[in-house]
């Protein structure tokens, strides 16, 4: 599946989370992304993660224990993964290349139509 599409769907899922989950998730991911940008290697990133611990910072900021914050973050990640998996199951790519080639008289052009059965996705959500 297209990485851009998966990212777009994941962003939609994150925005639909209850406020406290969305805020915690974005806080931790934002800190992790910032550390990743400062790192040139994986080892450097891991060292920065240990030193600056986004999880500990989030626990302090949201006034929760580190354990509670860790459990909640894992719960949020599972929720996002499950919802994304469900949405990806209901996506179909329809090859419309023949139709486009006939209309434009271009033998090499390919075209695909992305279809997502939103009724199915949102019906299963509840």
Secondary structure, DSSP 4 states (H G I P E B T S, - for coil): --HHHHHHHHHHHHHHS-HHHHHHHHHHHHHHHHHHHH-SSHHHHHHHHHHH-HHHHHHHHTT--HHHHHHHHHHHHHHHHHHHHHHHHTEEEEE-HHHHHHHHT-TT---EEEEE-HHHHHHHH-
